[in-house]
Amino acid sequence: AGTLVDQPVEVVRAVLLEPPPGVCILKALWHPLSDAHVGVLLSDGIFELLNLSHRASLEEPEVHLHTTFGEESGETVADFTFCSPWAPGACGCNTSQDCAHPGPAEAAWLSVTVLFLSTRGRSSFFSPVLPSVSVFPTAVLDALRSACGASEIAQATGTPFAPVGSEGIDVCDWLRATLLCPSNQREVVMHGHAPGSFTIVRHQLHLHGHSNMYTHRWVPLEQVFSEERQEVSDDLSPRSPRHQRINYCSVHLVAHSPAAVVARATVAGLVEILIGNASLRPAFKSRSPRPHRTGSNELSFSVFEEIDLVPPVTKSPFMQLSGLSMTAGFVGTPV
């Protein structure tokens, strides 16, 4: 930045991201934990996390994932989303404007989860997807440290416990190598917050760091939600054939714990609220090579509510879901 007549001048640098031939960029979003990392979704189902301060190129991503919604699904990817659980108002705390924690330690996994939607409405997610440099509320890291210790005790005694995911000790190993490693942490001062409220974390478990260790053990697994669809013949229902022939285009993660709540929308203006049977937990390819859970651990969604917005007819219909910014004093969770 420079000055012009004693006024600050912002210097903006454009970054050209060129996809491979025959492929287009569907969406790009800043990661909620970093102001240098952007997630990019390509039309061939490839998702990449780029560190623009290091290597601003689709050919050299920090994280490279492939969404399939199940290897034989034949689905086409339509959208993805991030979400931060400690955005103002998101934790439902009305004790102070400086509230910076999501409550339960499990909610911290929300910030490292990437949720995807196909054009036919199928959903999947990857977790954890953590930028090499991220900022966390210190209270969240302390809660994760406590939960990790409790998980190891439960594993040793055979007591059921899953605050950090079904991977148990495996997840704790990842936490110790990333978020909970003392040498990775440094206090950072955030304007408007008390000293010690936030911590910056730098880690090496990505393609630009310890790439061999990352690719052999710590690549996140795609976890696919199943859904039971009910056939409706009444044309007055939002789930009438008129809507079932329309593509889905937008997804938003409303809540994470104790169960996932997701909103999705079609290009024709149908918004569906879905409730999952569990929270979104981390899983790694090295531990679970299959793209979904099975049996009693199968992840599933059911439609809780449908809203038909009845938008005006346009040549190129499109809908985009987004969260609301809650004001201080708000009690509850934004939807």
C-alpha positions as CSV (number, residue, x, y, z in Angstrom):
1,A,0.0,0.0,0.0
2,G,1.1,3.6,-0.6
3,T,-0.3,7.1,0.0
4,L,-1.8,9.7,-2.2
5,V,-2.4,13.1,-0.7
6,D,-2.1,11.6,2.7
7,Q,-4.8,9.0,1.9
8,P,-4.1,5.3,2.0
9,V,-4.1,3.5,-1.4
10,E,-4.8,-0.2,-1.7
11,V,-2.6,-2.0,-4.1
12,V,-4.5,-5.0,-5.7
13,R,-2.7,-7.7,-7.7
14,A,-4.7,-9.9,-10.1
15,V,-3.9,-13.6,-10.2
16,L,-4.7,-15.6,-13.3
17,L,-5.8,-19.1,-12.7
18,E,-5.8,-21.1,-15.9
19,P,-7.6,-24.5,-15.9
20,P,-6.6,-27.4,-18.1
21,P,-8.0,-27.5,-21.7
22,G,-11.6,-28.5,-21.8
23,V,-12.1,-27.7,-18.1
24,C,-13.6,-24.6,-16.5
25,I,-13.6,-23.1,-13.0
26,L,-17.0,-23.6,-11.4
27,K,-16.4,-21.7,-8.1
28,A,-13.6,-20.2,-6.0
29,L,-13.9,-19.3,-2.3
30,W,-11.5,-17.9,0.4
31,H,-10.9,-20.5,3.1
32,P,-12.4,-19.3,6.4
33,L,-9.2,-19.9,8.3
34,S,-6.8,-18.0,6.0
35,D,-6.6,-14.8,4.0
36,A,-4.1,-16.4,1.6
37,H,-5.8,-19.6,0.7
38,V,-8.6,-20.1,-1.8
39,G,-10.5,-23.2,-2.7
40,V,-11.1,-23.8,-6.4
41,L,-13.6,-26.3,-7.9
42,L,-13.2,-27.4,-11.5
43,S,-15.9,-28.8,-13.8
44,D,-14.1,-32.2,-13.9
45,G,-14.7,-32.7,-10.1
46,I,-11.2,-31.7,-9.0
47,F,-11.0,-29.5,-5.9
48,E,-7.7,-27.6,-5.1
49,L,-6.7,-25.5,-2.2
50,L,-4.2,-22.9,-3.4
51,N,-1.8,-20.8,-1.3
52,L,-1.8,-17.5,-3.3
53,S,1.1,-16.1,-1.2
54,H,3.3,-19.1,-2.2
55,R,2.3,-20.7,-5.6
56,A,-0.7,-19.2,-7.3
57,S,-1.2,-21.9,-9.9
58,L,-3.7,-24.7,-10.4
59,E,-0.8,-26.9,-11.4
60,E,0.8,-26.6,-7.9
61,P,-2.0,-26.9,-5.3
62,E,-1.4,-27.3,-1.6
63,V,-4.3,-29.8,-1.4
64,H,-5.6,-31.8,-4.4
65,L,-8.9,-33.8,-4.1
66,H,-11.2,-35.5,-6.5
67,T,-15.0,-35.6,-5.9
68,T,-16.8,-38.6,-7.3
69,F,-19.9,-39.0,-5.0
70,G,-19.1,-42.7,-5.2
71,E,-17.0,-44.2,-7.9
72,E,-20.0,-45.5,-9.9
73,S,-22.4,-42.6,-9.3
74,G,-22.0,-40.8,-12.6
75,E,-22.7,-37.6,-10.8
76,T,-21.5,-34.1,-12.0
77,V,-20.2,-31.7,-9.4
78,A,-22.2,-28.4,-9.1
79,D,-21.0,-26.5,-5.9
80,F,-19.0,-26.6,-2.7
81,T,-18.9,-24.6,0.5
82,F,-16.8,-23.8,3.5
83,C,-18.1,-22.5,6.9
84,S,-16.6,-20.9,10.0
85,P,-18.3,-22.0,13.3
86,W,-16.9,-19.0,15.3
87,A,-18.2,-16.2,13.0
88,P,-20.0,-13.6,15.1
89,G,-23.3,-15.0,16.2
90,A,-22.6,-18.5,14.9
91,C,-22.1,-20.1,18.4
92,G,-25.3,-18.6,19.8
93,C,-23.3,-16.9,22.6
94,N,-24.7,-13.5,23.7
95,T,-22.4,-12.8,26.6
96,S,-20.0,-10.6,24.7
97,Q,-19.4,-9.1,21.3
98,D,-15.9,-10.6,21.5
99,C,-17.2,-14.2,21.6
100,A,-14.8,-16.3,19.5
101,H,-15.5,-19.9,20.2
102,P,-18.0,-22.4,18.8
103,G,-18.8,-24.2,22.1
104,P,-18.1,-28.0,21.8
105,A,-14.7,-29.0,20.5
106,E,-16.3,-31.1,17.8
107,A,-17.6,-27.9,16.1
108,A,-14.0,-27.0,15.3
109,W,-14.1,-29.7,12.6
110,L,-16.6,-27.6,10.7
111,S,-13.9,-25.1,9.7
112,V,-11.8,-27.8,8.1
113,T,-14.7,-29.5,6.3
114,V,-15.4,-29.0,2.6
115,L,-19.0,-29.9,1.5
116,F,-19.8,-30.7,-2.2
117,L,-23.1,-31.0,-4.1
118,S,-23.8,-32.7,-7.4
119,T,-26.3,-31.5,-10.1
120,R,-28.6,-34.3,-9.0
121,G,-28.5,-33.3,-5.3
122,R,-26.1,-35.8,-4.0
123,S,-23.7,-34.6,-1.2
124,S,-20.3,-35.6,0.0
125,F,-17.5,-34.0,2.1
126,F,-13.8,-34.1,2.9
127,S,-12.4,-33.5,6.3
128,P,-9.9,-32.3,7.4
129,V,-8.8,-29.8,4.8
130,L,-6.4,-27.4,6.7
131,P,-4.5,-24.6,5.1
132,S,-0.7,-24.5,5.8
133,V,-1.3,-21.2,7.7
134,S,-4.5,-20.7,9.6
135,V,-5.9,-18.7,12.5
136,F,-7.8,-20.3,15.3
137,P,-9.4,-19.0,18.5
138,T,-7.1,-20.2,21.3
139,A,-10.1,-21.5,23.2
140,V,-10.9,-23.9,20.3
141,L,-7.4,-25.3,20.3
142,D,-7.6,-25.8,24.1
143,A,-10.9,-27.7,23.7
144,L,-9.5,-29.9,21.0
145,R,-6.5,-30.7,23.2
146,S,-8.8,-31.8,26.0
147,A,-11.0,-33.8,23.7
148,C,-8.0,-35.6,22.2
149,G,-6.8,-36.6,25.7
150,A,-10.3,-37.9,26.6
151,S,-10.4,-39.9,23.3
152,E,-7.2,-41.7,24.1
153,I,-8.4,-42.6,27.5
154,A,-11.6,-44.0,26.0
155,Q,-9.6,-46.0,23.4
156,A,-7.5,-47.6,26.2
157,T,-10.5,-48.5,28.4
158,G,-12.9,-49.4,25.6
159,T,-15.3,-46.6,26.5
160,P,-17.4,-45.2,23.5
161,F,-16.2,-41.7,22.8
162,A,-16.2,-39.7,19.5
163,P,-15.8,-36.0,20.1
164,V,-13.0,-35.9,17.5
165,G,-14.3,-38.4,15.1
166,S,-14.5,-42.2,14.7
167,E,-10.8,-42.4,13.8
168,G,-9.9,-42.0,17.5
169,I,-6.1,-42.2,18.0
170,D,-5.5,-41.7,14.2
171,V,-7.2,-38.3,14.4
172,C,-5.3,-37.4,17.5
173,D,-2.1,-38.1,15.7
174,W,-3.1,-35.7,12.9
175,L,-4.0,-33.1,15.5
176,R,-0.6,-33.4,17.2
177,A,1.2,-33.0,13.9
178,T,-0.9,-29.9,12.9
179,L,-3.1,-27.9,15.2
180,L,-1.8,-29.1,18.6
181,C,1.9,-29.1,17.8
182,P,3.5,-26.5,20.1
183,S,6.2,-25.6,17.5
184,N,3.4,-24.9,15.0
185,Q,1.7,-22.3,17.2
186,R,2.2,-18.6,17.7
187,E,0.0,-16.1,19.4
188,V,-1.4,-13.5,17.1
189,V,-3.0,-10.2,18.0
190,M,-6.5,-9.5,16.5
191,H,-8.0,-6.0,16.6
192,G,-10.8,-5.8,19.1
193,H,-9.9,-8.9,21.0
194,A,-7.9,-9.5,24.2
195,P,-4.3,-10.7,23.9
196,G,-4.1,-14.5,23.7
197,S,-7.5,-14.9,22.2
198,F,-6.2,-16.1,18.8
199,T,-3.4,-18.4,17.7
200,I,-1.8,-18.7,14.2
201,V,-0.9,-22.3,13.2
202,R,1.7,-23.3,10.5
203,H,2.0,-27.0,9.6
204,Q,3.7,-29.1,6.9
205,L,1.2,-31.9,6.2
206,H,0.3,-30.8,2.7
207,L,1.7,-31.1,-0.9
208,H,4.1,-28.2,-0.5
209,G,5.5,-29.5,2.8
210,H,5.9,-33.1,3.9
211,S,4.2,-34.4,0.8
212,N,5.2,-38.0,1.1
213,M,3.9,-38.3,4.6
214,Y,0.7,-36.4,3.6
215,T,-0.1,-38.5,0.5
216,H,0.6,-41.8,2.3
217,R,-1.4,-41.2,5.5
218,W,-3.2,-37.9,5.8
219,V,-5.2,-37.4,2.5
220,P,-8.8,-36.9,3.6
221,L,-11.4,-39.4,2.4
222,E,-14.5,-38.5,0.4
223,Q,-17.5,-39.4,2.6
224,V,-20.8,-39.6,0.7
225,F,-24.2,-39.1,2.1
226,S,-27.0,-41.4,1.1
227,E,-30.6,-40.2,0.8
228,E,-34.0,-41.8,0.6
229,R,-36.1,-40.0,-1.9
230,Q,-39.9,-40.2,-1.9
231,E,-41.6,-40.1,-5.2
232,V,-44.4,-37.4,-5.3
233,S,-46.9,-37.3,-8.1
234,D,-48.8,-34.2,-7.0
235,D,-47.7,-31.3,-9.3
236,L,-48.5,-28.9,-6.5
237,S,-45.8,-30.3,-4.3
238,P,-42.3,-28.7,-4.4
239,R,-41.0,-32.2,-5.1
240,S,-43.2,-32.6,-8.2
241,P,-41.7,-33.9,-11.4
242,R,-41.3,-30.2,-12.5
243,H,-38.6,-29.8,-9.9
244,Q,-37.1,-33.3,-10.1
245,R,-36.1,-32.6,-13.7
246,I,-34.1,-29.4,-12.6
247,N,-30.5,-29.4,-11.6
248,Y,-29.2,-28.5,-8.2
249,C,-26.8,-25.6,-8.1
250,S,-26.0,-24.4,-4.6
251,V,-25.3,-25.8,-1.1
252,H,-24.8,-24.3,2.3
253,L,-23.8,-26.0,5.6
254,V,-26.2,-24.6,8.2
255,A,-25.1,-26.6,11.3
256,H,-22.6,-29.3,12.1
257,S,-23.2,-30.8,15.5
258,P,-24.8,-32.9,16.9
259,A,-26.0,-33.6,13.4
260,A,-25.3,-32.0,10.1
261,V,-28.0,-29.6,8.7
262,V,-27.6,-28.7,5.0
263,A,-29.5,-26.4,2.7
264,R,-29.5,-27.0,-1.1
265,A,-31.1,-25.2,-4.0
266,T,-32.1,-25.9,-7.6
267,V,-31.9,-23.4,-10.5
268,A,-35.7,-23.3,-10.4
269,G,-35.8,-21.9,-6.9
270,L,-36.5,-24.9,-4.8
271,V,-34.7,-24.8,-1.5
272,E,-34.5,-28.0,0.6
273,I,-33.3,-28.3,4.2
274,L,-31.8,-31.7,5.0
275,I,-30.9,-33.2,8.3
276,G,-28.1,-35.8,8.6
277,N,-27.9,-38.7,11.1
278,A,-24.5,-37.6,12.4
279,S,-22.0,-34.8,12.5
280,L,-19.3,-34.4,9.9
281,R,-16.2,-36.2,11.2
282,P,-12.7,-36.5,9.8
283,A,-11.5,-39.6,8.0
284,F,-8.4,-40.5,6.0
285,K,-7.9,-42.6,2.9
286,S,-5.1,-44.7,4.5
287,R,-7.6,-45.8,7.2
288,S,-10.8,-46.1,5.1
289,P,-10.2,-46.7,1.4
290,R,-13.9,-46.8,0.6
291,P,-15.7,-43.5,-0.4
292,H,-18.4,-43.9,2.2
293,R,-19.4,-45.4,5.6
294,T,-21.4,-48.6,5.5
295,G,-23.8,-50.5,7.8
296,S,-24.8,-48.7,11.0
297,N,-22.1,-46.1,10.3
298,E,-23.6,-45.0,7.0
299,L,-24.1,-41.3,6.6
300,S,-27.6,-40.4,5.5
301,F,-29.7,-37.3,4.9
302,S,-33.5,-36.8,5.0
303,V,-35.5,-33.8,3.8
304,F,-36.9,-31.8,6.7
305,E,-38.4,-28.8,4.9
306,E,-38.9,-27.6,1.3
307,I,-39.4,-24.0,0.2
308,D,-40.4,-23.0,-3.3
309,L,-39.2,-19.4,-3.9
310,V,-41.0,-19.2,-7.3
311,P,-38.4,-16.9,-8.9
312,P,-39.2,-15.0,-12.1
313,V,-38.5,-16.9,-15.3
314,T,-35.1,-15.9,-16.8
315,K,-33.0,-17.2,-19.7
316,S,-30.2,-18.4,-17.3
317,P,-31.8,-19.3,-14.0
318,F,-29.5,-19.6,-11.0
319,M,-29.7,-19.6,-7.2
320,Q,-26.9,-19.0,-4.7
321,L,-27.3,-19.8,-1.0
322,S,-25.2,-17.9,1.6
323,G,-25.2,-17.4,5.4
324,L,-26.3,-14.4,7.3
325,S,-24.0,-12.1,9.3
326,M,-25.5,-12.0,12.8
327,T,-25.3,-8.9,14.9
328,A,-24.1,-8.7,18.5
329,G,-26.6,-10.0,21.0
330,F,-28.2,-12.5,18.6
331,V,-29.3,-15.7,20.4
332,G,-29.4,-18.9,18.2
333,T,-27.8,-20.2,15.1
334,P,-28.0,-18.4,11.7
335,V,-29.8,-20.3,9.0
